[in-house]
Amino acid sequence: MSTLRAPHDRRNDIRNIAIIAHVDHGKTTLVDAVLRQTHVHRKIDDMGERIMDSMDQERERGITIRAKNASVIYNGVKINIVDTPGHADFGGEVERTLRMVDGVLILVDAKEGPMPQTTFVLRKALALGHKAIVVINKIDRPDAVIDDVVNRTFDLFVHLGATDEQLDFPIVYTSAIKGIATLDVNKPGTDIAPLLDTVLEKIPAPAITVDAPLQILVLALVQDPYKGKMGIGKIQSGSIARRQNVLVLGKDGAQIPGKVSDLAVYSGLERADTEQAAAGEIVAVAGLDDVSIGDTIADAEHPVALPRVTIDEPTVQMTFSVNNSPFAGREGKFLTSRHLRERLFKELETNVSLRVNETDSADRFLVAGRGELHLSVLIEQMRREGYELQVSQPEVILHREGDSVMEPYEELTIQVPETYQGTVIEEIGKRRGEMRHMRLIHSDVGTSEMHLEYHIPTRGIMGLKNVLLAKTRGTVIMHHVFSAYERAEERDLIVAPHGSLVAFEDGVSTGYAIFMTQERGAMFIGPGIDVYRGMVVGQNSRDEDLDVNVCKEKHLTNMRASGSDEALVLTPPREMTLEFALEYIGSDELVEITPQNLRLRKRLLHPEDRRKAKKAGK
């Protein structure tokens, strides 16, 4: 089998770029400005904000989860743009996307500067040899520190081992929300054109080998309602046409013949059908049912495989199991282990960072991902599709290297008002966090914030957000990104245990019973809620479980007592989100997930069974 010849030509009518950044630094808003000002759609002004965030969860959470493709025409050049996720848990999307492009726009907030996720995505881009354009966004912020951010960004490039050519990066200053860009921070821009001009000038045109056999590395899959599965990738060499016979080169040397039934390129926000496409273009190919991410679509006569894309391994796992609670089957459409298995294995086709393994029980599956958010997005998606399931407490994945046990470590960044710095430092110290950097940030309004950077085991991150939000009255901002596997320490983390308030009978909760119970701790439910024995209804203020009766009704008498008939004052229950539930549960608890409800429960519902299990465990 021959090897691919070195590229000897460039296609100057195309540029392929990815936009990468930390969460909330304005990637999707910047793409909005580019799409609007290049008029990619005649109804573009009616499409609202964050046009590229098409998933419901993306709009609700305000984050990008799946990489999206779009294209614009500027000065006769087609610019293919990929909006990538900004959260480390979706790093698999970023890693694949970077193989599809020839350069990157790296967005940095004019106040926050480079953050952990910036480091993560930039490391990947530089390793692939990509040229970067640094975009300092939100320059109109009153607290912007642009010179400091530029210096820190340069230091980050040096730290990551950028070449001299990569260090000579152009800088564009933007306000994405206003849709303006400028090359001189002291001269405000009027539109986004300076950014697009810089892309055409600084991002290299795709390198192609026109006379070589066809090669497309499949880096994404989409399901089209009419065309079926479509593989997306950049044509590295040769050309492709509809009704062309090709070979899909899969894992372990597999060669699967196929025929291209449909071919599409990106035009604006949509895929546009085309009869043929040449090297350098990003295309979507239909008709190849057996194609997977990482496969090469190759010429049928001269098949040459491209190196498969490598994705970082998952670090967190949990069990997904069939819902067997007393309320199972009330709301969901998909309830059985067969439904659960089919859905999880279908997810593997497009979610390359995910791993699913069967266990010794047909009703339970071990699912591993890049973090709690990665797994919770999948759970939420399944819930909205009508699935019922139960999930266990997330656990880190340990590796063994020789005689050593290795565990994942993360880089943690925290910003918190100076008042709470002692509380935060104490809590993270208990979780074996090692402080790497600390600085005081003064704002124009006279307040001061501490910026703290830590190296911490992934185990120490679990449950940390809820603890810090409670201890800092909701003022903490934290981000973390996977760093590396390192030797696991013998000593355990000092994590404060929690006790749960557990319902000990089936029924409907009453205001009277909750009023009598709420002094014991924080409630998760209000009155009028169906409960079952073994369901967790609150958090005990002590570090032990307590069985409570939340269905008790006030006995009626014909006597009136002073004060006893006044209205009961109930504390509002704590809001139950999926992320909170996953962080809260202990090793003997589960989260029951149905289309309309989230419930916490004990694995063993009967109090006597739990007592026996606890006794046997001692």
N, C-alpha and C positions, 0 to 999 in steps of 0.2 A: 504494500500500500504506500503510495507516494505521500510526501509531506507538503504542506502548503508553502508556496513560494513567498518570499518577502514582498510586502506591498510595494508597488512601484508607481502608483498613481493616486491622485486625490480627487474627490468629487466636489467641486467648489460650489455647486448650487444647493448644498445641504449642510446644516450644522446639527449635531445631536448633542444636547446638553441635559444634565440632571441638576435640579435645584435641591441642595442639601443644607440642613441646619438643625439646630436644637428646637425642641417644642416651643411654640408660641413666638418664634422670632420673625414670623411673617412670610413664610414660603408661599402658602396658598393665596394670601392676599396679593403678593407680588405677581403671581401668575395671573390673577384676576385682572390686574392693571394692564399686563401685556396683552391678554386676550381682548380686553375692551378697546384698547387703543389701536389694535391692528384689525378690529372689526371682523373677528372670525365668524360671527354669527349675526344675522340681521336682527335677532331679538336679544342680543347680548345684554342690553341694559335692563331687560326684564327678568334676568336670571338670578338677581339677588347677589349676596356675598358668598365667597368661598365656592365658586362655581365647580371647581374640580373635586370638592368633597361630596361625592355622590351617595355614599352609604349613610343611612340614618344615624348610625352610631358616630360617624365622623362629625356630622353636624351637631349632634347633641354633646359630644365630649370636647369638640373644638380641636380635634387632632386629626392628622392624616394617618390612616391605617394601611391602606393598599396604595401602591404606586400607581399613578395615572398618567396616560399619554395624551398629548395634544400637540398641535402644530400651528405655526403662524407663518405667513409669508411677509418678509420684510426686505425691501429693496431688491426684489427678485430672487431672494434666497429663502428656501424653506428651512425653518428652525423647528426641529422636533424637540419638544420640552417634556421632561418627565418630572412630575411633582412627587417627591419621595416622603415617606414617613419621617417624623422628627423624633420619635421615641425609640429608645434602644431595644425595647421588646419586639419591635418590628424591623430589626436590623437585617433579617433575611431578605426583606423587600429591597433594602438599600443595596445590599451586596450584589443582588442579581441585576438591579437597575444600572449600576456603575459599569457593568460589562457591556451594556447596550449603547453607551454614549462615548464621546470623544473629549469631553471636558465638563467642568462643573461650575455652577455658581454657588459659592458658599456664603450663606446669609449669616450675619452676626448682628445681634442687637446692640444699638449704640450706647446703651447703659450697661447691660449685663455682660457684654463681651463673650468670648468663647466659653462654652459650657461643656459638661462631660460628653453630651451627645455630639457636639461639634467636633471634639477630639476623635470620637469613634468613627464618624463618617469621613472625616478628612484623612485619617490614617488609611482607610480603605481606598480612597480616591488617589492619594499620593502613591500608594503601593502599585496601583495599576498604571502609573505614569501619566495620569491626567493633568492637564493644565487647569489651574483654578483662577476664577475671577472672584475677588473678595467684594461682597456687597454689604456695606455698613447700612443697615436699615433702621428706621425710626429716628432719623437725624433731627426730626422736629420735636423730640421729647425734651422737656425743660431740664431734665436731669441727665441728658446725654453727656458722655465723656469720650468724645470721638477719638482724640489723640491717644488716650490711654488704651482704648479698645484696639486701635490700629497696631500699637506697639505689642499688646498682648497677643494679637493674632499672628504677627510676625514671629514672636517668640514660640508660639505653638507650631508653626511651620518648621522652625529650626529644630524644636524638640522632637518632632516626628520624622526628622531625617529627610526633609525635602531637598531636592537637587537645586543647584544654582539657578537653573531655568525656572523651576517651580517657585523658588523664593522671589523671583522677579515678577510678582503677581500684580496685575492692575487693580485699582480700587475704584469702585463706583459707590456714590453716596445716594441713598434713596429714602423716600417716604412712601412705602407701598400703599398705605391707606389713601394718600393724596394722589398716587399715580405719577410721581415725579422722580427723576434721576438726574444726577449731575456728577461731573468729574472733578469739580472744585467745590469743596464744602462751603466756601464763602460766597459762591454764586448760585443761588437757588435755581433749580431746573423748572421747566414748564411742562415736560412730558417724560415718557419713559424711553424716548429715542436714544439718549446717551448710553443706556445699558445695552440696547440691541446693537448699536454701533460697535460697542466694545466686544460683544459676542462674535460679530462677524469678523472683527479685526484680530482678536486674540485666541479664539477657540479654533483649533485646526479642523479643516474639512476632513470627513471620514476617509481613511486610507483604504484603498480597494485594489483588488487584482481582477481586472475585467476579464482576461482571457483564461482564468483558472476555473475549475469545476465549481458548481454551486455549493455554498456552505452557509447555513443559518444556525446559530446557536439559540435554541429555544430557552428564553429567560422568563416567560410568563405564559399563563393559560387563561383564556376567558371562555365562558359558555355563551354562545349566541343562540337565541331562541329559534332561529331559522336555519343556521348553518352548522350548529353543533359545536364541538370543541374546536377552538382556534389557538394555535401556537404562535406566540409573538417573539420576535427577535430581529436583530439587524443582519442584513445580508452582508456577509464578510467578503464574499467573492462570487463572481458569476452573476447569473440573473435567474429569475423564476417567473413562470407564467401559469395561467389557469390551464387545467387539464394536462399539466406536465406530470410525467412519472418521476417519482423521487424515492429515495431510501431514507428511512428514519434509523439513525445509528444510536442505539440505546446503551444501557448498562451492559458491562461484561461482553462487549463485542456483538451484541444483538443487532441484526439487520432486518428491518421490517419494510417491505415494499408498500408504496402508497401512491395515490394520485391526488393532485391539488384540485379540489372541487371549487373553491372560492379563494380569492386573494384580495386583501384590503390594505390600504395605507392610511395613515392618520391625516385627516384634513380638518383643521380646526378642532372641534371637540368630538367629532365623530370619526368612525372608520368609513372610508369611502372605497367602494369596489374599484378594482383596476384589473386590466387584462394581464399586465406584466410589470415587474419592478426590477431594478438593477442594483448592483452593489452599492452600499452606503445608506440605503433606505431602511427604515424600520417598518416591518410588514406583519400582518396577521394572516396565517395560513390555515385554511379549513380543509377537511377531508381526511385528516390523519388521526384516526380515533385512538391509536396507541401511543401518540406522542406524549412525552413527559418533559418536565423542566430539566434542563441539562442535556437533553438529546440534541443531536445535530441533524438537520434536514439537509441531505446531501444529494448530489447528482447520482442518478441511477446507474450510469455507466462508469463513473469514476468517483466512488464514495470515499471521502476523506473526513475523518472525525475531528472536531475541535475539542480542546481540553474541556472537561466537564466543570461546571461551576461548583466551587466548594463553599459550603455554608457552615458558619460556626455552630457548634453543638449546643443543644438546649441545656439549661442549668437548673430548671425547676420542674417538678413532676407532681401529679395528683391523680387520684383514681376517679374515674367517671363510672357510675353504676346506675342500674335501673332503679327508678323510684319505687320503694317498697313501704312508704309511709301509709298510715291509715287514710290519707287523703289522695292517694295515688289514683290517677285516671279521671279526676274531676274536671280537669281543664285541657289537658294535652291531647294531641292527635297521634303522636308517636311515642309509644310507651314501652315497647319490648326491647330485649337485648339485640334482636336482629335490626330493628330500626336504628338503635344507638351505634351498632357496629358499622352499618352501611354509611351513616352520616360521618362518623369519625374517619373512616378510610377514604371517603370521598374528599374530605377536607385536605388529606395528605397530597392530593394531586396539585393543589395550588398553594398550599401553605407549607413551603419547603423547610421552615424552621421547626415544624411540629414533628413529634414522634408518637406513634400509637403502638402499644404492645398488648397482646391478649394475656390474661392471667389464668390461674387455675380455676377460676370461676367464670362461667359463660356470661354472667350478668355484670362483670366488672372489667374495666380496661384501664391500663396505666398510660396516661397521656403526659408527655413532656414538652415544655416550651421554653421560650427565652426569658420568661418572667411572669409574674402574676397578672400583669395587664394583658400580655399576649394570650394567656389562657382565659381570662375573664371576657375578653372580646369574643372569643369563640363560644363560650358558654352563653353569653347574651344573644349572640346570633342564633344559636340553636333554640334558645327559649322563644325568640320571636317567630321562629319557624314552626312552633307548636310542639317542641320536644319537652318531655319531663325527664329529669335525671337528678341524681344526687352526686355531690363531689366532696372529696375529703380535704383535709388540711394540706396546703402546698408544702412540699419538702424539697430540699436542695439535692441535686444529684452528685454523689461522691464518686471519684475515680480512684483506682488503685494503680500506682506506678511503682513496680518493684515491691519493696516492703512499706512504702509510704502510702497513706491515704490522703488524697488531694480533694480540696473543696473549692467552690467558686468564690472569688473575691470581687468586690465592686468599688468603683470610685463614686463617692457620695458628696454632693454639694448641697449645703444648707444656707439659707438666708433667713435671718430671724432678728427681730428688734433686740437691741443691746440688753434690754431688761431681762430677757430670757436666756442669755447665752450660758449662764451657769447651769440652768436646768437641762439644756440641750447637751452640753459637754458631759455632764454627769451621766445622762441616759445612754449616750453613745459609747462612753467609756465602759459601761457595764456590758455592752454588746461587742467588746473587743475592737472598737473602731480606733484606728491610729490616725491622729491629726497630722495632715500634711501641710496645711496652709490656713492662715487666719488673717483676715484684715477687716478694718473698720471702715464702713462707707457712710459718709455724711451727706445728707440730702439738703436741698435748698430750704425746706420748710422747718429745719431745725431738729429733725429726728435722726437717729443713728441706727444703722443695722450692721450686724456681724455677718461676714461671709466666711463660712467654714468649709474646708475640704478634708475628706477622710478617705482612708483605705480601710474597708470593712468587709467581713465575711457576708455572703449573701444571706446566711442564716440570721445575721444581726439586722438585716433590712426588714425581714418579715415582721409585720405588726408594728413597725417603728412609726409609720405615718400616723396611725390612730393615736398612739401614745403621745407623740409630739404635738399633734393638733390639740389634744386635751390639755397638755401641760403649758402650751403657749397661747391658749385661747384662740386657736385658729389662725395665728399669724405666721406660722412657719411655711417656708417654700422649700421643697426638697426635690432633688433630681438624682438619679443614680444610673450608672452604666456598667456593664460587665467589664472586668479588667483582665483577669487570668485565673487559672487554677493554681492554687498554692497548697503547701503542706497544711493539713488540718491540725489544729491544736488539740491537745488532749482535754484541756479543761472546758467545761460547758459554758455557754453564754449565760449571763445572769439576766434572764428575762422574767419580769414579774408575772407570775401565774395569775389566771383569773378564775373566779368562781361564777357559775351560771345559776340563774333562777329557772327552775324546770317545773313545768306543769305536771301535776300528778293525777289529773283526771281529764277525760274528754268533756267537751262542752263549749259554751260560748262565754267569752270573758265579760265581766260586769264592771261597771264603774266603781261599785262599792269594793269589790275584791282588789281591784288595781290600786285604789286609794289606800287600802290596808297593806298592800305589798310594796308600794313604791318607796317606802322608807327603807326598805332592805337594799335598794340599789337602783340602777337605771333600767327603765322598762323599754322593751322593743315593740310592744303592742299597746293598743288602746282598747277601750270597751267595744263590745259587739263583734269581736273577732273569733272565728272558729279555732279552737285549739285541741290538741290531742295529748294524751299522756306521753311524756318524754320529750315534748317540744320545749325548746329554750325560749323563754318569754322575756328574759332580762339578764343583766349582769349583776351579780351579787357584789356588794361593797366589800365583802370578805373573800379570801382566796379559797373558797370551798363551794361546792355545789349545794343548793338548797331547794328542796321540793316545796312548791307553793301551790295554793289553790286560787287560781285567778277566775274561777267560775262561781265563786261563792256569792249568794244573794243575801241581802239584808232581811232578817226575819221580821215579819210584820207583827206588830202588837197594837192593842187599842190604847196604849199609854203614850203620851207625848212627853218627851224629855227635853229639857232646856238645851238648845244648841244641836241636838242630834239630827234634826231635820233640815239643817242648813245645807246649801249646795256644796257638793264635794269639789275640792280644788285638785285637779289632776295635772301632774307634770306631763307636758307633751312627750310622747315616746321618741326614742332616738331613731333618726331616719335610717332605714335599712337599705343600703346599696350593696351591690354584688361585691365591690372591692372591700367594703367594710366587713361583710360577712366572711369573706375568704381570709382576711387578716385576723378576725376575731376567733374563729373556731379553734378548739384544741384537738388533740389527737383522738379523743373519744367522741368527737362531734362531727356532724355532716351539715352541708347546706343543701336543702331541698329546693330545687329550681323548677318552677312551672311557668306557663305563659303569663299568668297574672300575679303570681306570688313568689316571694323568697321567704323561706322559713329555716330557722336553725333547729337542729334536733340532736338528741343523743343517739349514738349508734345502737345502744341497747335501750329500748323505750321503757321497759319495766324497771322500777326502782330496785327491786330485789335482785334482778339480773345484774344491775350495775354494782350493787354492793358485793355480790359474789365475785364478779370480775375484778373489782378493786382488791378484794381480800386475796384472791388467787395471784394477783400481780405483785403482792408484797413478799 
